[in-house]
Amino acid sequence: EMKGITREISIPIAGGLDGQGNPATQAVLTIDRTDWNVIYGSRRFIHRLAGHIVNDEIQIELRILTKPV
């Protein structure tokens, strides 16, 4: 939930082993912040921003590595 707006998102996850044979998982998630009405600096909603444009897409990259204890 962001700004009182709830959206369903899917996160594609890939699993495997790292170079040492330990389990590893990674995911890349890209969202469009304007879907949650976050429009500050968005070229789509505010014109004549010159160099003050903020990208609408936010990309989050996760990499989870596990190691034996």
Secondary structure by P-SEA (a helix, b strand, c coil): ccccbbbbbbbbbbbbbcccccbbbbbbbbbcccccccccccccccccccccccccbbbbbbbbbbbcc
